[in-house]
Every structure is written in structure tokens, then in C-alpha cells.
Amino acid sequence: MKDKRVVIIGAGAAGYFTAIRLKELNPQVDVLIVEKTGKTLAKVRISGGGRCNVTHDCKKVSDLLLHYPRGKSFLKKIFHDWSVQHTVDWFESNGVPLKTEGDGRMFPESDSSETIAQLLEWKAKKLGVGLRTNASVVTIVKLPSEGAYRWQINFNTGSSEMATDVVLAVGGFSKESQYNIISHLGVAIVPPVPSLFTFNIPDATLHALHGVSVQDAKVKLVGYPESYTGPLLVTHWGLSGPAVLKTSAWAARWMNEKAYCTTALVSWLNLSEDGMREMLRDVLAANPKKRIDNLTLEGIPRRLWDYILKRAETPLTKMAADLSKFEFNKLIENLCRMPFDTDGRTMFKEEFVTAGGIDLEQVNPKTMEIKQVPGLYATGEVLDIDGVTGGFNFQAAWATAATAARALAN
Ligand SMILES: Cc1cc2nc3c(=O)[nH]c(=O)nc-3n(C[C@H](O)[C@H](O)[C@H](O)COP(=O)(O)OP(=O)(O)OC[C@H]3O[C@@H](n4cnc5c(N)ncnc54)[C@H](O)[C@@H]3O)c2cc1C
């Protein structure tokens, strides 16, 4: 067989990092990235609101894995071999130190995704990685085993490239049919559905509260077993914020089956019902002569309190001491389990990931090679792996890329 020639399809985070790590480990390998558009690292550039949330300050692998609705057990060994610390050290040793925000998200100190994109581009060029843009791969053909190359990669332009090994780093697609360059090789695809979205809620009085947020809410979808906690934000179209995004990621497939028409129950303070009763009772007892609409509940903004009172049909002019048992219970119900009917979804700051992709059963986690198709590897979002927001999706891209590179370098 000829010297190793690796063609990486896709010039995103996973494609670039596979190429760079491969050249770092074995400079002799001929590496070429091919990209269908005229732009490289397009998602890196727009990621994290233009700041690129590179990874998450989660040093323990067991904790890190808890943030992946899909791919958790597959990623275990991969994260032991390429942890968050490896990511931090790699960027730092290449002159891009990362900083950690209060919630654990890690960004370049420059606060600019351009720093990350430029580093990857500069590093790949310096290491001699080839790049071919405006080259959309239409088919990947397996060649007879006696030849010098195992693969012929055909482009929409009619031209082709030969390779000993191919890495699929094509990212996620919204439709199953878009995976045809992979599926025609017999690689099974888990049907894609969107993850990381906000809930559309057709309620004009809720929309009027846009911008109001609470720091620790709980969201539970009726009929879905789990609930998710975190900050919650009211938007012009419904509900958003980490508690909603987490729910959308974990329940991505379930909500898709329901055509995004579900009922979300919101606990505004994420307290147990007993805890909420105690808190409300204390506030009422401390302010017996205050009108109910003038009370302050810690953690509930004023405008939201008015909305909760309206939803609970509490007479606003009543004094705290005069609240009936029925009214008290209705308020508790709306503080602990306020129902919202969802009707569709909206992207969160255009950030989204695909749940679904290459079935992990077919991939060797030690090498990222497709078990049934020797010489074909996959890294990044094309795999049926996705994380919640916070830098977890890039961490999976760096780690799967590093794993493939290690295998290809040998
Ligand atoms: C707006 C936005 C913000 C985000 N912010 C963050 C963040 O801050 N932190 C985080 O962890 N995650 C973030 N994500 C998710 C993260 O960007 C992705 O998970 C990650 O970029 C996936 O990298 P990838 O290389 O696997 O795929 P991609 O970045 O999608 O790259 C795939 C590349 O393959 C090319 N390609 C596809 N098909 C072909 C073909 N047939 N021939 C040739 N080339 C092809 C595509 O054009 C593309 O350039 C964000 C996502 C979005 C959309």
C-alpha cells in the first residue's frame, strides 16, 4: 500500500482538530481537508455568540458525561484519553489561554471566536495540512483491496481524490436523506431530530413579560419522566434559558414525536411543594396588612408575581391575612406547577445541534473507525452524540477528533 493519505471531509471543529492532532503525532502522514463551502470553521466563528464556548470546566469525567443526552457511555473512555484538561492545555500551549465563567463555561481570554478559528487555521497550515474548499463530496467509493488506495472520494465538480483512509467530519444534518454519502456505505444512521431549542408558547400575556427571568426554576414535561432545573427566561415567543434548553436536549426525540405540542409544568423557585407552602405562609404571616399584589417573594420578579397572581385568579386587592385556603392552594399550584402548552420550537440564538447521526454501535470508541468499514472514521457532530449548551459539544468534537488522530497516526 502507498504511504498513508488521509482525506478528512468537513472543515469544521472536528475536521480541523483531527487533521492537526494527526500531523502533530505523525508528520509523515499526508492529510487533506475537503470542504463543500468556500468557508472554513463557519460554526466555530459564530459559536458562543461570537465568543466560542470552547469547553466546560468539568474536570471529573463522570461529571462531564452527565451533560450528554446521547453518547454518554460511548464517550467515557474517549474523555479519559482526551479530557477537558487536555483541551485547556492544548489551547494554552498554542498561545490561546482559556478563562472560566461563573457557570463553568470556558472561553478564549480574547472573548473572540476568531482567536480559536485563526489558531486552528494557522496550526493546520504550519503542519502542512492540505485544504480544498468548494468541493462537495457526493460519493465515497471503496476500491479493490489490492490497489494503493482504499478510497476514491468524488466531488460535485466531477473531480476526485484518492485516500488510504477517510474521516467523516461532516457535522449534523436536519434530514435523514442528507446522510446519503454515509448511508450508501452501509453505515446505519439514527434519524436526526433537532436539540437545544426554546419553547413556543402562544400566550400574549406571557410574551408581555419578555426579559423577565428567574435563577432557579424547574421544568417538567407532562408525560416525560425527568425534570430539569436552572435559570429560566421569558421571551417574546415563550420560554427559554438553561432549564428549557436542557429539557429540549434530553427530551429532543420525545418532543419531536409529539410535534412539539406538549405541556410544560414550571416550578418558578424549584422548591418542593412543602418548601413553597412554608415560604408563602411565612411571607403572608409577616405582612398581614399588605395587599397580596404588593407582597415580595424572594426570587420572583415583580412583573412575574403579577402574572402568577392573575393565572391563580387571586383577588389582587385582598390583604395577605384574608387569603382563603382555596386561594392559597391555587397560588401554590401556580408557583409549583404552572402549566404552559408548547406549540412548536424556536432556535436559541441560532445555536442548535443534531440529535442523531451515525449509530454509535457501529463505531469503535478506541479508534473512531466504523467497525464494518475499515479505513472509514467519524468525528464530531456527525455521530449520534450531543451535549447540552455550555461547551460540551465542542468538547466532544475535540475528544473524538483526538481519538481518531491517535489511531490514524499509528
Ligand atoms: C450558532 C451555533 C453556536 C454554537 N455554539 C457552541 C458553543 O459555543 N459551544 C459548543 O460546545 N457548541 C456550540 N455549538 C455546537 C457546535 O458548533 C457543533 O457541535 C460543532 O461545531 C460541530 O463540529 P463538526 O466539525 O462536527 O461539524 P461542523 O462544524 O458542522 O462542520 C462540518 C463541516 O462539514 C462540511 N460538509 C458537510 N457535508 C459535506 C460534504 N458532502 N462535502 C464536504 N464538506 C461537507 C460542512 O460544510 C461543515 O463545514 C454551536 C452551534 C451553532 C449552530
The ligand as a MOL file (V3000), in Angstrom:
LIG
                    3D

  0  0  0     0  0            999 V3000
M  V30 BEGIN CTAB
M  V30 COUNTS 53 58 0 0 0
M  V30 BEGIN ATOM
M  V30 1 C -24.8360 29.1130 16.2420 0
M  V30 2 C -24.1790 27.9770 16.9470 0
M  V30 3 C -23.4300 28.2390 18.0920 0
M  V30 4 C -22.8090 27.2000 18.7560 0
M  V30 5 N -22.0640 27.4910 19.8630 0
M  V30 6 C -21.4420 26.4870 20.5210 0
M  V30 7 C -20.5770 26.7500 21.6310 0
M  V30 8 O -20.3170 27.9210 21.9630 0
M  V30 9 N -20.0190 25.6920 22.2740 0
M  V30 10 C -20.2290 24.3910 21.8850 0
M  V30 11 O -19.7020 23.4660 22.5170 0
M  V30 12 N -21.0070 24.1130 20.8190 0
M  V30 13 C -21.5880 25.1240 20.1200 0
M  V30 14 N -22.3650 24.8380 19.0290 0
M  V30 15 C -22.3530 23.4460 18.5280 0
M  V30 16 C -21.0160 23.2300 17.7750 0
M  V30 17 O -20.7890 24.3530 16.9490 0
M  V30 18 C -21.0310 21.9630 16.9340 0
M  V30 19 O -21.3510 20.8630 17.7510 0
M  V30 20 C -19.6640 21.7430 16.2990 0
M  V30 21 O -19.3230 22.8660 15.5050 0
M  V30 22 C -19.6570 20.5010 15.4200 0
M  V30 23 O -18.4300 20.4690 14.7210 0
M  V30 24 P -18.2470 19.4940 13.4780 0
M  V30 25 O -16.8830 19.7760 12.9370 0
M  V30 26 O -18.5870 18.1160 13.8560 0
M  V30 27 O -19.3460 19.9530 12.4220 0
M  V30 28 P -19.5000 21.3180 11.6230 0
M  V30 29 O -18.9370 22.4510 12.3660 0
M  V30 30 O -20.9270 21.3800 11.2130 0
M  V30 31 O -18.5790 21.1060 10.3330 0
M  V30 32 C -18.9250 20.1890 9.3100 0
M  V30 33 C -18.3550 20.7090 8.0090 0
M  V30 34 O -18.5290 19.7030 7.0030 0
M  V30 35 C -18.8910 20.3310 5.7990 0
M  V30 36 N -19.5700 19.3380 4.9560 0
M  V30 37 C -20.7800 18.7680 5.1630 0
M  V30 38 N -21.0730 17.9130 4.1420 0
M  V30 39 C -20.0190 17.9280 3.3030 0
M  V30 40 C -19.7350 17.2800 2.0690 0
M  V30 41 N -20.6110 16.4280 1.4990 0
M  V30 42 N -18.5590 17.5380 1.4470 0
M  V30 43 C -17.6450 18.4030 2.0090 0
M  V30 44 N -17.8770 19.0650 3.1720 0
M  V30 45 C -19.0510 18.8240 3.8200 0
M  V30 46 C -19.8020 21.4690 6.2590 0
M  V30 47 O -19.9260 22.4670 5.2700 0
M  V30 48 C -19.0790 21.9570 7.5030 0
M  V30 49 O -18.1330 22.9570 7.2190 0
M  V30 50 C -22.9670 25.8520 18.3210 0
M  V30 51 C -23.7210 25.5820 17.1840 0
M  V30 52 C -24.3250 26.6340 16.4910 0
M  V30 53 C -25.1240 26.3160 15.2620 0
M  V30 END ATOM
M  V30 BEGIN BOND
M  V30 1 1 1 2
M  V30 2 1 2 3
M  V30 3 2 2 52
M  V30 4 2 3 4
M  V30 5 1 4 5
M  V30 6 1 4 50
M  V30 7 2 5 6
M  V30 8 1 6 7
M  V30 9 1 6 13
M  V30 10 2 7 8
M  V30 11 1 7 9
M  V30 12 1 9 10
M  V30 13 2 10 11
M  V30 14 1 10 12
M  V30 15 2 12 13
M  V30 16 1 13 14
M  V30 17 1 14 15
M  V30 18 1 14 50
M  V30 19 1 15 16
M  V30 20 1 16 17
M  V30 21 1 16 18
M  V30 22 1 18 19
M  V30 23 1 18 20
M  V30 24 1 20 21
M  V30 25 1 20 22
M  V30 26 1 22 23
M  V30 27 1 23 24
M  V30 28 2 24 25
M  V30 29 1 24 26
M  V30 30 1 24 27
M  V30 31 1 27 28
M  V30 32 2 28 29
M  V30 33 1 28 30
M  V30 34 1 28 31
M  V30 35 1 31 32
M  V30 36 1 32 33
M  V30 37 1 33 34
M  V30 38 1 33 48
M  V30 39 1 34 35
M  V30 40 1 35 36
M  V30 41 1 35 46
M  V30 42 1 36 37
M  V30 43 1 36 45
M  V30 44 2 37 38
M  V30 45 1 38 39
M  V30 46 1 39 40
M  V30 47 2 39 45
M  V30 48 1 40 41
M  V30 49 2 40 42
M  V30 50 1 42 43
M  V30 51 2 43 44
M  V30 52 1 44 45
M  V30 53 1 46 47
M  V30 54 1 46 48
M  V30 55 1 48 49
M  V30 56 2 50 51
M  V30 57 1 51 52
M  V30 58 1 52 53
M  V30 END BOND
M  V30 END CTAB
M  END
